[in-house]
Every structure is written in C-alpha cells, then in structure tokens.
Amino acid sequence: MSIDLWEEGVIVEFSGAKPCHRAIIRSVGKSEVILADLSTGASISVGRKDLDDIYKSGGARFLAESRDFGELKFTDLTEKEQKETNRKYKYIKKLTERGVTKITEKSSGQIILEVASELSEKPPHWQSVRSWYKNFVESGSKMRGLYPRHRFKGDREPKIDQKVLQIIKEAAKRYFNKSQPSMASVYRNVEDKIIEHNLDHPGEQLKVPNYLTVQSRVLETSYQSKQKARQGIRTLQAELASSESGIETTRVLERVEIDHTLLDIHVLHDDHKTLLGRPNITVLIDHYSHMVLGFQLSFEKPSFASVCIACINAFLPKDAFMEAVSSDGAWPAHGIPTTLVTDNGNEFWGRNFSAVADEIGSLFQYCPIRKGNYKSRVERFFGIVNSMVLDDLPGVVRKAGKCGDTYDGRQEATITFSEFKRYLVDWITKVYHHIPVEGLGMTPYELWTESERDFPVPVEDEMEITPILMATETRELSKGGVRKFVLDYNSNLLRDLYRRDGPGTVTIKYNPFDIGYILVLDSVNKVYLKIESENLEYASGLSAYEHGKVRETAKATGKSKLDNLDLQKARVKLSREREEFHARNARRKTQVTTSKAARSEKIGVSDIKLVVDNSKQVMQMEFEGSDDDLDLGDWSVD
C-alpha cells in the first residue's frame, strides 16, 4: 500500500456507508486518519490499517480518480463541452422523433445526413451515433449521458520511472523547508542524483525529467502542507483564521482596541520646512461603533508615555483638541473603556500599565501572540489609512517594485507635520466616521450617537484623569529628597513628609515629557504633592529622552561627575546641533530624516495640564522638644 494513498483534501466514497458515505480527509497521521463527514461535518478517526483494508477490498474509492462525472451539472461543463453535448443531443432527438430505437447504418444514415446538413458539419459515423444513443439510454435518457469524456482520457499511471519518482520525492523534502530553497535548486539536486545513479549503474540508465515535470511532482502535495513546511505553522494558522475575531459587543466603550504603527509618509518641520521623517501613531478604536476614540501622532517610539498621551486624547472630550488643530469636524467619542485590548508589546506589560488599569477601572486584555484578528478593528483601520489617506499624499513611502526606480518619498515630501495632523483629523471626523460599516448599514458616527443615547457616557475630569495616566514607580525618600533621572527633587513639603515619616519608600508619578517636576504621594492624607527639581532651570520642560541625550553629550567631555553647568552647556549644544540639522537640510538638494531631533523637540506631544501645584504650601505639624544647638542646614522645624 502506498504511503501517499491518503492525502489531505481528498474526498473518499465508501460503498458500505461505513464509517460514512462520503468524507474529506482532514489530516493524516502515522497511525490514524481524521475524516470529516460531508453530510454532517462530524470528525471521524479511523486507523490507517483499517482504511487500507477497506480500500483493498474495493469498499472505498477516490472521487478525483473515478472516471465519471459525479455530481457535475450541465452548467458546470465548459462552454466547449456544452456545445458538444448539444450537438450530440440534436442527433439523438431527431432519431427519437422518427421512432428509431435500433441504430444501424440503414435505419439512421439518412437522418444523420439531415442533421449534419442543418448543423453545416461533416456527418459523424453511424456507429458513433449508436454509442451516443446507448450512453443516453443508460443514463436514464438524461443529457449527462452525452457529456464529452475528454477529461477522463489519458494514462492514470505515471510514465516516469519509479526510481526517478523516488529521487524527486527525496529532493522535495529539501524544498519544503523554512529556508525556502528555490525550485531550481531542487531540480539541480534531482539532476545530480540521476547522474550519480547512471554512473554507478551503467546498465540501468535513467532519463533526466525536464524542469516542469519535476516542479509538478514536487508541488503535488496539499496547499496546507506546503504552507506549513515553507512558511511555518503560525503563518498558516493566521491565514486560515477568520479575519474577524468572533467577538460581539452591544454598546460603545464595552471593548476598545489599541495599537501602534509607523506611518508610511514623510513630513516636514513646521517652521524650518526641513525633513523630519515618518511619525508614529497610536490609535484607540471602539469595537462596537468602529469609531476612533483617540490617537497620538508624534516621533516618540511606542512606549508607556506615548500610550498615555493617546489615552488622554481618547478618554477626554475633543473640543479643545479640535480647536488646537484648527478642525471644525464633530468628534463625540470619549470615555474610559470597560475592556482595553492590547498586543504583547513591552509598553503594555510594564508595572506602570498595571497601575493605570487599577486606577481607571478598565480590564486589560492581551491578545494571543501573532493573532492580529483579535484586534481586527484597529488593524483594519491602519490598512484603510494607508489606502485612503496616505496613498496619494506627497512623501508617501512605497515598497520596492511598487514605484519608479528613482522614487524617494523623502525627497517628495512637501506636507508639514501640523498640516498632516490636521488633514488626518479632518479625514477621521468628516470621512471615516461617516462611511457605512459593512454589513450594518450605519456609520460609526450613527452607531456611537445611538448607543450613547441608551448608555450615556460620563465626562471625565481632565485634572483627575491626567495624574492617573502618568508613569508610576517607587523611590526612596531621604533627607535630601527623592532622586529620579539622576536629578534631585526636594521642597519644603517633602521635608515636612520626612519629619513626619522619616526615611522610607514613597510612590511617585512623573511625566516623561517634562522632568522638571514629579508627584509624590502623601500616604497619610492620600494626596499627591508636586515636587520640583532642585535644578529646575535645567529640567523644566525637558523630556526624559532629551535628558538622556544631554547626559551622553556632557559625558563626552570625559568627566566622571557632571555638574549643573555641564548639563546646561550640553543642552545648549544639542539645541544648536538641531538647528544646524535643519539649516543643513534646507541647503541640501537631497534631504535626510531628523526624527531624533523631532523627538527631542517633542513634536506632536501636547502639554499635560496639571492642577496639582502645592509647592508653596506648608504642612502644619507639632513636635516636642527644641531645636536648640542643632545645625539644621536648610531644614526648619517652624
């Protein structure tokens, strides 16, 4: 019994209706074969040995190998086969009308000539007509008895030598590999093996098959087997999986999906009109309404900081945002989601994100790895942006082979960052939100407003939600205050905390885009205190990213310890370098991207409003004893 007899995707018909009448082979194992009943869809497991015995006894046949038409209808035939069938039927019909049932040359010759004359063709031999009539009667006087049988002609057994087939089969194993060798390499291996065989066996010479013969034999296996072997099981699973997640929602904010992508477009600096590069976008999409809940567009790499800025934009009403980008579109989406669906990026697995989940009351759901259909809404949105927004804009990025050989999106860029952001907002609010959702007949805007009438969405307080979305961690409180970013943060209020609690661990919050201050939690009174950096002149408005670049520049001087003046000089030096980048690009005919400079300038990052400002307040406390004869330095117990 051939080991390749049972192949996936082949339909088997059992004469004894056991294990079923007809079944498709779903998977083939070493000892068992999984069948799927065509009538019920039920899976049936049968041992390979049992199937082999059934086949040997004639109890099973493969429909693809049978020389009959199976369930093919007249309309399933090719146009040429349909014409041939109609031509035969005209001869049979005329004979039947004349009452001729026994076809002989004498009884049918004249009738055949008449029909041939009507069809303007050479008359067929009377014995051919007799064969047609016989097939017609045996099929129950139905047209299927006259179907042309050309498709069943030809040999069923391979003409190639069995040894050559075995060589091709062995060579095919190397083709089905994740390194994806070419078919030309497989053919060369087959050719080499046959030459080797001919040299070793002069009396048993084998003929080398041509390239197309080898290719057809190698590719005889099922598509699933080919994809699994060359692309990998995960790629195959993703291809076979439904594009929809199968998840259903009944109202807005029940499920919101979030993801990042690097946009395929280059933009310019607003002021210098020099090339910045490709911005990153973080988007939140409401699953029920398909409406964009919010987004963040900047040159900040995907991180907790960029996620939080996007969440602030999504959770709060958009009135101030729309005014800032000079857009008059309507964008009613806002609110905190019940479930926030994310991928497995590092920015979503950190302790900061878990802390945010606890505070805002959302459930964070992580998608299975490489299962993009679990975030189908946001993944589809990125595809729509590429096709409907970026495709015809100047500076769009094209893949190799999809554009002219001299095309360079960087040199074609003419739109500034702010212009693109306003264009994107207008497209979202005026176009995308008003395109009917496929299969629903309603637009995202209509779905949102209708759902919000039944399930009103509360308006979040910006001054309450903003601190929640700041990065959170613990630090040690000492008499010198709190240290973060290699900077010291201290104030009179923090000294009051130290007097009360002494040294210990405190919870802090910080804004990665402005390290001039941090928030320190007063665990007793349950309030956050704003504590500014002792080097406020340097740190105010400085991002953590830019601070890192400043320190790298200052360290280049070779000093082991940096003072305030060193940092100030380094910051000024970096600022001058950014200006020089833009000036150099302005003079160049061929521009280069300055996305790192754009990140340092915090292009696209909105200022975080913070109502906490208690740095001038005094905490009243009572102490026993006296501070006489004590050197308190900057401290006071008054």
Secondary structure by P-SEA (a helix, b strand, c coil): cccccccccbbbbbcccccccccccccccccbbbbbcccccbbbbbbaaaaaaaaaacccccccccccccccccccccaaaaaaaaaaaaaaaaaaaaccccccccccaaaaaaaaaaaccccccaaaaaaaaaaaaaaccccccccccccccccccccccaaaaaaaaaaaaaaaccccccaaaaaaaaaaaaaaaaaacccbbbbbbcaaaaaaaaacccaaaaaaacccaaaaaaaaccccccccccccccbbbbbcccccbbbbbccccccccbbbbbbbbccccccccccccccccccaaaaaaaaaaaacccaaaaaaacccccccccccccbbbbccccccccaaaaaaaaacbbbbbbccccccccaaaaaaaaaaaaccccccccccccccccccccccccccccccaaaaaaaaaaaaaccccccccccccccaaaaaaaaaaabbbbbbcaaaaaaaacccbbbbbccccccccccccccaaaaaaaaaccbbbbbbbbbcccccbbbbbcccccbbbbbbbccccccccccaaaaaaaaaaaaccccccccaaaaaaaaaaaaaaaaaaaaaaaaccbbbbaaaaaaaacccccbbbbccccccbbbbbbbccccccccccccccc
